[in-house]
Amino acid sequence: MEFLAKARFIRYSPFKLRPLVDVVRGKNVEDALNWLSTYSVGRSVPIQKVIQSAAANALHDSGIDAHKLMITD
């Protein structure tokens, strides 16, 4: 089952955000959030918010915990 979250009106270009997203793609949600929190660049904040939102959607809709979720495409 897929859970989606979208971010709109981000102040950073996709060209600058894509390398960060490529690193967290394929990881567990908890690992991705931990990595993004230690990465000290302001560009990681919108990505963190989107991942947290998708995890909250999964918890609310199906009761699935964040440690069972993986980040895909």
Order of alpha helices (4+ residues) and beta strands (2+ residues): alpha-alpha-alpha
